[in-house]
Amino acid sequence: MGLFSWLWGKKPARTVPASVTAPRARSGAAEPKADTAFPDAELVARLFYLKLFNAKAYPSTHDGNLRPVEAEWLAARDEDLKRTPTQLTQLVPRLPAVLPRLMTALNDTDTPIRSLTELIESDPIIATQVLRLINSPAMRVRREQVTSLDQAVLLLGFSGMREVVSAAMFSPIGKLDQISGAHPLLIHDIWPISLRAANALRQGLKSKSAPADAPEGTAAFELYLSVLIEHTGLIALVRQKPLTGPDCTPAYLDALRRLVPAYSARIAEAWALSPGAIALMRQPDPAREPYRQAARYFSTACALNRRGYLDPAQFLHLCRQLPPYASDWHEICVGSVGDTGDAE
């Protein structure tokens, strides 16, 4: 049975004509057939949640009903949302104590770069992670190793530094223990998916193929932040003993997915993220949501490809239909397999 009939009844898959301009397969790799089918963004998201929670395939038709135990679990999570944002942060791994001061500095474009550097240096763990990220293939700062924060500042400036510092600062949320019943590998892909998506988007917005009206400055940073932490809610939810296994209904998985942005936005409030970044998670902006969707689609598909749930031909064709500014994203995924390309 094919991927698509297995996942969602007989829903047709998309195909890409041979004429589409796109990233080519790496040297030595066979060029896939032009009519290779690939899943759209909704199918990719469904497949990820199915595999993450070890659920069975969606039936071709379903009544949308929840099991009583599912309704009870979801009701409890709705009640959690009524807690204060600070209380909700207890559902995710603890972040550095310097977080409030760093977020204040990052949100203010008038922050002196020396002040930002001193704040980073005040937390050796963040300082180390910043250099690690800068030197990872995903950030692509330069071929030679960056060995100091001062050197990083000269290369990246304030705009680039605040993106890297944000990624370093929030990386502890990805430290998850094994969750009973959840996929033992995909559970550890949640944070890397967000980080990879944010880095791909950062690279795309700065490429020559970016639209003339692409977000810049503060708008671009808010977009980057909203993608970087949009799975925070999922991390919080999987730490609340979610229901897993073949008895999970499609209605339960869909409802769980809908809870994620609400949780992420509430937790972001406690972390003092900019209102603009929080708004992007809570209420999609028609002008900027397509950028978030493309990055999310690509990065989730990359994780599924790496775990063997999406074959290389499907993934390549999927990347080929992404916007022009995403022409290098395929290589971000396949070019960093086996290394720390995502700073995972």
C-alpha positions as CSV (number, residue, x, y, z in Angstrom):
1,M,0.0,0.0,0.0
2,G,1.4,3.4,-0.9
3,L,2.1,6.2,1.5
4,F,-0.9,8.3,0.6
5,S,-3.5,5.5,0.5
6,W,-2.1,4.3,3.8
7,L,-2.2,7.7,5.4
8,W,-5.6,9.1,4.2
9,G,-7.8,6.7,2.3
10,K,-7.6,7.4,-1.4
11,K,-6.7,11.1,-1.4
12,P,-4.7,11.9,-4.5
13,A,-1.1,12.9,-4.1
14,R,0.5,15.8,-5.8
15,T,2.9,15.4,-8.8
16,V,5.5,17.7,-10.2
17,P,6.1,18.1,-14.0
18,A,9.6,17.7,-15.3
19,S,9.8,21.3,-16.3
20,V,9.9,22.7,-12.8
21,T,13.1,24.5,-11.9
22,A,14.4,23.1,-8.6
23,P,17.3,21.9,-6.6
24,R,19.0,19.0,-8.2
25,A,19.9,15.7,-6.6
26,R,23.4,15.6,-5.1
27,S,26.2,14.3,-7.3
28,G,26.0,10.6,-7.7
29,A,22.3,10.4,-6.8
30,A,19.8,9.3,-9.4
31,E,17.4,11.9,-10.7
32,P,13.9,10.8,-9.6
33,K,11.0,10.3,-12.1
34,A,9.2,13.5,-13.0
35,D,5.8,12.1,-12.0
36,T,7.0,11.1,-8.4
37,A,4.1,11.8,-6.0
38,F,4.6,13.7,-2.8
39,P,2.5,14.7,0.1
40,D,1.2,18.2,0.6
41,A,1.7,20.2,3.8
42,E,-1.4,18.8,5.5
43,L,-0.5,15.2,4.7
44,V,3.1,15.8,6.0
45,A,1.8,17.2,9.3
46,R,-0.7,14.4,9.7
47,L,2.0,11.8,9.0
48,F,4.3,13.3,11.5
49,Y,1.7,13.2,14.3
50,L,0.6,9.7,13.4
51,K,4.2,8.5,13.7
52,L,5.0,10.6,16.7
53,F,2.1,9.1,18.7
54,N,2.3,5.6,17.1
55,A,-1.2,5.9,15.9
56,K,-2.7,3.9,13.1
57,A,-3.5,5.4,9.6
58,Y,-6.5,7.6,9.2
59,P,-9.4,5.7,7.7
60,S,-10.8,6.9,4.4
61,T,-13.8,8.2,6.4
62,H,-14.3,8.8,10.1
63,D,-17.0,10.2,12.3
64,G,-14.9,12.8,14.1
65,N,-15.8,11.4,17.5
66,L,-13.4,11.3,20.4
67,R,-13.1,8.4,22.9
68,P,-14.1,9.4,26.4
69,V,-10.5,9.2,27.6
70,E,-9.4,11.4,24.8
71,A,-12.1,14.0,25.5
72,E,-11.0,14.0,29.2
73,W,-7.3,14.5,28.3
74,L,-8.1,17.3,25.9
75,A,-10.4,19.0,28.5
76,A,-7.6,19.0,31.0
77,R,-5.3,20.6,28.5
78,D,-7.9,23.3,27.9
79,E,-7.9,24.0,31.6
80,D,-4.1,24.2,31.6
81,L,-4.4,27.1,29.1
82,K,-6.3,29.1,31.8
83,R,-3.2,29.0,34.0
84,T,-0.8,32.0,34.0
85,P,1.9,32.0,31.3
86,T,4.5,31.7,34.0
87,Q,2.8,28.5,35.3
88,L,2.7,27.1,31.8
89,T,6.5,27.4,31.5
90,Q,6.8,24.7,34.1
91,L,5.7,22.3,31.4
92,V,8.9,22.8,29.4
93,P,12.5,22.4,30.3
94,R,13.9,25.3,32.3
95,L,15.6,28.1,30.3
96,P,18.6,30.2,31.3
97,A,18.1,32.7,34.1
98,V,19.5,35.5,31.8
99,L,16.5,35.0,29.4
100,P,14.5,38.0,30.5
101,R,17.4,40.4,30.1
102,L,18.5,38.9,26.8
103,M,15.0,39.1,25.3
104,T,14.8,42.8,26.4
105,A,18.0,43.4,24.6
106,L,17.1,41.4,21.5
107,N,13.8,43.2,21.2
108,D,15.4,46.6,21.2
109,T,17.3,47.4,18.0
110,D,19.0,50.3,19.8
111,T,20.8,47.8,22.2
112,P,24.6,48.5,22.0
113,I,26.2,45.4,20.5
114,R,28.8,45.4,23.3
115,S,25.9,45.2,25.9
116,L,24.5,42.2,24.0
117,T,27.9,40.5,24.0
118,E,28.4,41.0,27.7
119,L,25.0,39.5,28.4
120,I,25.9,36.4,26.3
121,E,29.2,36.1,28.1
122,S,27.5,36.2,31.5
123,D,26.1,32.7,30.8
124,P,28.9,30.4,29.6
125,I,26.4,27.7,28.4
126,I,24.7,30.2,26.1
127,A,28.1,31.6,24.9
128,T,29.2,28.1,24.0
129,Q,26.0,27.2,22.3
130,V,26.1,30.5,20.3
131,L,29.5,29.6,18.9
132,R,28.4,26.0,18.2
133,L,25.4,27.2,16.2
134,I,27.4,29.8,14.3
135,N,29.9,27.0,13.3
136,S,27.2,24.5,12.3
137,P,26.5,23.9,8.6
138,A,22.9,25.2,9.1
139,M,24.0,28.7,9.9
140,R,26.6,28.9,7.1
141,V,28.4,31.9,8.4
142,R,31.7,31.1,6.8
143,R,34.0,28.1,6.1
144,E,36.5,28.9,8.8
145,Q,35.6,28.3,12.4
146,V,34.4,31.3,14.4
147,T,36.3,31.2,17.7
148,S,35.1,34.2,19.7
149,L,31.9,36.2,20.3
150,D,33.7,39.4,19.2
151,Q,34.5,37.7,15.9
152,A,30.9,36.6,15.6
153,V,29.6,40.1,16.1
154,L,31.9,41.4,13.4
155,L,30.6,38.8,11.0
156,L,26.9,38.9,11.8
157,G,26.1,42.3,13.3
158,F,23.2,42.9,15.6
159,S,20.6,41.4,13.2
160,G,22.4,38.1,12.7
161,M,23.5,37.9,16.4
162,R,20.0,38.1,17.8
163,E,18.8,35.3,15.6
164,V,21.7,33.0,16.7
165,V,21.4,34.1,20.3
166,S,17.7,33.3,20.3
167,A,18.3,29.8,18.9
168,A,21.0,29.2,21.5
169,M,18.8,30.6,24.3
170,F,15.8,28.4,23.6
171,S,17.7,25.2,22.7
172,P,17.2,23.7,26.2
173,I,13.5,23.2,25.5
174,G,14.5,20.4,23.1
175,K,15.9,18.2,26.0
176,L,13.1,15.7,26.3
177,D,13.2,12.4,28.1
178,Q,11.6,9.4,26.5
179,I,7.8,9.7,26.5
180,S,5.9,6.5,27.1
181,G,4.2,5.3,23.9
182,A,5.7,8.0,21.7
183,H,8.1,7.3,18.8
184,P,11.6,7.1,20.5
185,L,13.3,9.0,17.7
186,L,10.7,11.5,16.5
187,I,10.2,12.7,20.0
188,H,13.7,14.1,19.8
189,D,13.0,15.7,16.4
190,I,10.5,18.2,17.7
191,W,13.1,21.0,18.5
192,P,15.3,20.2,15.5
193,I,12.3,20.7,13.2
194,S,11.7,24.2,14.6
195,L,15.4,25.1,14.6
196,R,15.9,23.8,11.0
197,A,12.7,25.6,9.8
198,A,13.9,28.9,11.4
199,N,17.4,28.7,10.0
200,A,16.0,27.8,6.5
201,L,13.7,30.7,6.6
202,R,16.5,33.0,7.8
203,Q,18.6,31.9,4.8
204,G,15.7,32.2,2.4
205,L,14.8,35.7,3.4
206,K,18.3,36.8,2.8
207,S,18.7,35.1,-0.5
208,K,18.7,36.9,-3.9
209,S,15.5,35.0,-4.7
210,A,13.5,36.5,-1.8
211,P,10.5,38.5,-2.9
212,A,11.0,42.3,-3.1
213,D,8.5,42.8,-0.3
214,A,10.0,40.0,2.0
215,P,10.0,40.9,5.7
216,E,13.2,42.8,6.9
217,G,14.5,44.0,10.1
218,T,12.2,43.6,13.1
219,A,9.5,42.0,11.0
220,A,11.9,39.3,9.8
221,F,13.2,38.7,13.3
222,E,9.6,38.3,14.6
223,L,8.9,35.8,11.8
224,Y,12.1,33.9,12.7
225,L,11.2,33.8,16.4
226,S,7.6,32.6,15.7
227,V,9.0,29.7,13.7
228,L,11.8,28.9,16.1
229,I,9.5,28.4,19.1
230,E,6.2,27.3,17.5
231,H,6.6,23.7,18.7
232,T,7.1,24.8,22.3
233,G,3.4,24.0,22.8
234,L,3.9,20.5,21.5
235,I,6.9,19.9,23.8
236,A,4.6,21.0,26.7
237,L,1.8,18.7,25.6
238,V,4.0,15.6,25.2
239,R,5.1,16.1,28.8
240,Q,1.5,15.8,30.0
241,K,1.3,12.0,29.4
242,P,-0.5,12.2,26.0
243,L,-2.5,9.2,24.8
244,T,-0.6,7.2,22.2
245,G,-0.9,4.0,20.2
246,P,-3.3,2.5,17.6
247,D,-6.4,3.4,19.5
248,C,-5.9,7.2,19.0
249,T,-8.6,8.6,16.9
250,P,-8.1,11.2,14.0
251,A,-10.3,13.6,16.0
252,Y,-7.9,13.4,19.0
253,L,-4.8,14.0,16.9
254,D,-6.4,16.9,15.1
255,A,-7.5,18.5,18.3
256,L,-4.0,18.0,19.8
257,R,-2.5,19.8,16.8
258,R,-4.9,22.7,17.2
259,L,-3.8,23.1,20.8
260,V,-0.1,23.5,19.9
261,P,-0.1,27.2,18.8
262,A,-2.2,28.3,21.7
263,Y,0.2,26.7,24.2
264,S,3.2,28.1,22.3
265,A,1.8,31.6,22.4
266,R,0.9,31.5,26.1
267,I,4.4,30.3,27.0
268,A,6.0,32.9,24.8
269,E,4.2,35.6,26.8
270,A,6.1,34.4,29.9
271,W,9.3,34.6,28.0
272,A,8.7,38.2,27.1
273,L,8.8,37.6,23.4
274,S,7.8,40.5,21.2
275,P,4.0,40.9,20.8
276,G,4.5,40.7,17.0
277,A,6.1,37.2,17.2
278,I,3.4,36.0,19.6
279,A,0.7,37.3,17.3
280,L,2.1,35.4,14.4
281,M,1.6,32.1,16.3
282,R,-1.8,33.1,17.7
283,Q,-3.4,34.6,14.6
284,P,-1.8,33.9,11.2
285,D,-0.9,37.0,9.2
286,P,-1.9,36.6,5.5
287,A,1.2,38.4,4.3
288,R,3.7,36.4,6.4
289,E,2.0,33.1,7.1
290,P,3.1,31.6,3.7
291,Y,6.8,31.9,4.8
292,R,6.0,30.1,8.1
293,Q,4.1,27.4,6.2
294,A,6.8,26.8,3.7
295,A,9.5,26.5,6.4
296,R,7.4,24.2,8.5
297,Y,6.4,22.0,5.6
298,F,10.1,21.6,4.5
299,S,11.5,20.9,7.9
300,T,8.8,18.4,9.0
301,A,9.2,16.6,5.7
302,C,13.0,16.6,6.2
303,A,12.5,14.8,9.6
304,L,10.2,12.2,8.0
305,N,12.7,11.7,5.2
306,R,15.6,11.1,7.6
307,R,13.5,8.6,9.6
308,G,12.6,6.7,6.4
309,Y,8.9,7.7,6.2
310,L,9.3,9.8,3.1
311,D,11.6,8.5,0.4
312,P,14.3,10.7,-1.2
313,A,12.5,11.1,-4.5
314,Q,9.3,12.3,-2.8
315,F,11.3,14.7,-0.6
316,L,13.3,16.1,-3.6
317,H,10.1,16.8,-5.5
318,L,8.5,18.3,-2.5
319,C,11.4,20.7,-2.2
320,R,11.1,21.5,-5.9
321,Q,7.6,23.0,-5.5
322,L,8.7,25.3,-2.7
323,P,9.1,29.1,-3.4
324,P,12.2,30.3,-5.3
325,Y,13.8,31.6,-2.0
326,A,13.8,28.0,-0.8
327,S,16.0,26.6,-3.6
328,D,18.8,25.7,-1.2
329,W,16.7,24.1,1.4
330,H,16.9,20.5,0.1
331,E,20.7,20.7,0.6
332,I,20.2,22.0,4.2
333,C,18.5,18.7,4.9
334,V,20.3,16.1,2.9
335,G,23.7,17.9,3.2
336,S,23.8,17.7,7.0
337,V,22.7,14.0,7.5
338,G,25.2,12.4,9.9
339,D,26.6,15.7,11.2
340,T,25.4,18.5,13.4
341,G,24.1,20.5,10.6
342,D,21.0,21.4,12.5
343,A,22.8,21.9,15.7
344,E,20.7,19.2,17.1
